[in-house]
């Protein structure tokens, strides 16, 4: 499972795959909640929309940096895989970029538009957020299916697109529970209750499909003793789902205590699901076609890139943490003066 750390040709690809995987996970959680807030836009009133924007305003740009980092690492560390993956996923990647552009433009323009045009930009913010989430879910489904292009894989990808979008709305709702108060917080609790089913069905669908993709994954999941490595993940995930189910039916708590817990537990659940996928597909970067060792650039190149990453990644992590520390607490009234 782990490489020979005395051999740079083994540990450097593993290190970059781990760093890329970490970047994707951070992106899914952080940009996931602000995409989720955008997906929930049609269900809120005008004043509530401003408060929702205020809850993600200081963070959303920095959150997307993790996606740029992950794609950049894929390009420089695994150039062969970068070509194969983006060629197979060209259309959903294109749609995702259109969604991100729409979302960014709408975020800025809604603050400057006349009242009669504000509804248009609010709608485009929702459309951009939803397009991005659906595209990412579709890419996830095709990736799990080994990037095969058939009607069956498209159907599964469509299913994961819907479930990931609902999952983003769930983690967005848990973020709003933490960052808002009053009627909006009560609404967020209701949104979390209604969207939790999507998280459960999505994880269930991926869990059922993944071992069917290859005999290797099936054996890793179900044969002894390999299955022992995976066993804690479904057990802990089930406990977290039960905890979330109970919390969102008891909230909001008196005095707004523990409002951070649903978001924290949802983050843990998303992380476990991601770790389960990483465990299943390792050492492949393109499922069942190309391993990280086959796709990696030359060790000399990776070593130079690693030096740069040692500076870039701490800076990105540092300013992300700083933003969350400075803007901790409840979202206040949205102002642009």
N, C-alpha and C positions, 0 to 999 in steps of 0.2 A: 504493500500500500504506500509506503514512504520510500523516497529515492535514497540512493547512496550519496550521502552528503560529502563524501570525499571526491566525488566525480562531478565537476561543474556541468558536464553534458546532461546530468540527471537532475541535480538540485536546482539549477537555474530555470529550466522549463517549469518545474514544480513550483518554484517560488513565484514566477510570473503568473502561472495559472491560479495560484492561491490569491495573489494580489488582484488579479482581474475578477476572480469570483467574489472577493470581498467588496470590490467597487460596485459590482452589479447588485449585490445584496443591499448595500447601503443605499444605492439609488432606488431600488424597488421599495424600500421602506420609506425613505424620506420624500422622494418625488411621488411615491404612491399615495401618501396622505394628501399632498396638495393637489394631485390629479383627482383624488376622491372628493375633495372639497368642490372642485369645479364640476364634477359629475352630479353633485347634489344641488347645484345652483337652481334648477327649475322648481325645486320643492320649498324654496325659501322666499320670504318677502323682500322688498327692495332694501329696507333698512338692515335686514338680516344679511343680505348679500354683501353689504359694505363691511359688516363685522366679520363675515367669513373671509373676505379679501384681506382684512386687517390681520387675521390670524395666521395667514401664510405669507403676507407681503415681505417680511424681512428675510424669508428663508428660500423661496421657490427658485430664485436664480442660482443660489449656491447648491441647492439640491441637484440641479441638472448637471452641475460640474462633474458629478460622479459618473454620469453616463458618458460624457466626453472622455473621462479618464479610462473607463473600461474599454471603449471602442479604440482609443489610442493605443492601449496596451495590446489589444488583439492585433492591431495593424503592425506594430513594431516588433512584437515578440513572436507572433504566430502568423506571419504574412500569408502563408498558404491557406490556413484555415479562414483567415479574413476574407480572401477571395471566394472560397467555396461557400461560406455562410452568407455573405452579402449578395452573391449572385443568386442563390436560392431564395433569399428573402427580399429581393429588390423592391417588389411592389409594397409589401407591408412597411418596409423601412421608409420608402418614399411617403406613404400615407402618414406614418408617424411624424416625419419631419414637417409635413404640412400642418398636422395637428399642433405640434409644438410652436410653429410660427403663428398660427391663428391664435393660440392661447396667449403667447407673449404680446402680440399686437393688441389683442382685446384687453389684456390686463392693463396696459398703459393707456389705451384710448378711452376706456370707460371712465377714467378719472378726469378726462379733459372734454368729453363729449357733452353737448347740450342735453337737457333732460329728455327731450323727445327721441334722442338717438342712443341714450344709455342702454335701453332694453336690447337694441341690436348687438351692442358689444357684450352685454351679459350673455346673450344667446350664443354668440361666437366663442365666448370663453368656455361655455358648456360644450359646444360642438368640438372645439379644439381638444379639451380634456378628454372627451369621450373617444374621439378618433385616436388619440395617442394610446389610451388604455386598451382599446380594441385591437389596435395594431400590435402592441406588445404581447397581448394574450394570444393573438394569431401566430406570431413568431414563436412563442413558447411552445404552442401545440405542434407546429411543424418541426421544431427542433427535437422535441421528444420523439416524434415519429421518424427521426433520422433524416429530416429534410426531404423525405419522399414526396413526390407531387402526384397524388391520386385523389379520387373523390373521397375515399375513406379518410385519408389524412387531412384533407380540407375540412371534412365534417368535424373531425376531432379538434382541429385548430379553431374552427368557429365556436365550438363548445368552450374551449379554454379561453377564447377571446371574451365571451360573455361572462364567464365565471371570474376571470381576472378583473374585469371592469367592476363587477359587483364587489369583489374583494377590495379593490381600491376605494370604492364608496364606503365600505365598512371601516377601513383604517382611517379614512377621512373623517367619518363620523366620530370615531374614538378620539381623534385629534381635536375636533370641535367640542367634545365633552370636556376635554382638559382645558381648552383655551377660551371657552365662552361661559356665559352664565345666563340665568333667567330663562325666558321662553325659548331662545335659540338652543340653549343647552338641553332643555327638555325635548325639543325636536330632534336634536342630534342623538339622544338616547333612543328615541323611536326609530330613527334611521338605522342605528346600529343593530337594533333588534331585528329589523326587517331584512337587513343585508347579510346578517351572520350566516343565513342558510347558504348564500352563494359561496362563502368561504368553505363551509363544510362540504358542499357538493363539488366544488372545484378541486379541493385537496383529494377528495375521494376519487374523482374521475382520473386525475393524474396518477394517483397511487395504483389504480386498477390497470391503467394503460401502460405504465412504464415497464413492468416486468414482462409484458407481452411483446415489447419491441425487439428483444433479443434473448437468446438462450442464456447468454452470459449474465445479463441483469437478472433474469429469472432465477438462475442458480445462486447469484449473490444474495438475493432477497430470501430465498426459501430453503437453501441447503445449509445443513449444519457443518461446521461451526460459523460459516460466514454470516448467517442470519443473526447471530448474536450481536454483531456490530451494529446492525440496523434496528434491532428490537427496541432500544430505548426511545427512538424517535417517534414511532406511532403511539407508544404508551404515554409519553410526556405530552404529545400533541393532543391526544384524547382528553387528558386532564386539563390542559389549557382551554380547549373548546368548552368543556363543562364549566370551568371557572368563568369564562367570558359569558356563557349562556346565563349563568346565575347573576353575574354582576349587572348586565344590561337589563335585567328584570327587576333589580333592586334599586337602581339609580334613578334620579340623582340622590346621593347620600346627603343627609342633613349637614349643613355647614360646608357643603362642597368638599368634604374631605375625600381623599383617595381618587379624585377625578382623573389623575394621571394613570391609574392602574389599567383601565381598558386598553389604552394605547400601548402601554408597556407590554401587556400580555399579548396583544395582537402582534406586536413586533417580534416577540418570542416565537409565536406560532408561525409567522411568515419565515423567520430564520430557520426554524426546524424543517419546514417544508423544503426550503432551499438546500439545506445541508443534506437532506435525503436525496434530492436530485443529484447533487454533486457526488455523493457517495456512489450512486448508481452508475453514473456515466464515466467516472474516473477510470482509466487515464485518457479517455477520448475527449477531444475538443470538438470534433465533428462525429456525432454518434456512430459507432461501429465502422467508421471509415478512416479516421485520422487521429492518432494519439497526440498528446501535447509534445512528446519527444520527437515524433516525425514532423510535426508542423513548426517546431521552434526554429528561430533564427540561429545562426552560429553562436557558440558559447562566448566568443570574443565580443560579438555585437551585444549579446544579452548582458554581459558584464558592464559594458559602457552605459547601456540603458539603465541598468540597475543603479548606477551611481546617480544618474539624473532623477530616478524615481525616489531615491532616498531623500532628495530635497523637495520634490514636487508634492509627494503624497502627504508628508507631515504638514506642509503649508495648507493644502486643501482641507485636511482634517482639522487643523488648528483654527482656520477662520470659520469653518462650519460650527465647531464647538463654541467658539466665541460668540457667533450670532445667536445661538440658542441660549447662551448664558445671559447676554445683554438683554434679549427680548423675552426673557422668561416671564411667567405670570399670565394673567388673562389679557386677551386682545382688547385694546381700548377703542374708543370712537375713531373711525377712519377720517383722517384729515390730510390735505395736500398743501396747506399753506406753510 
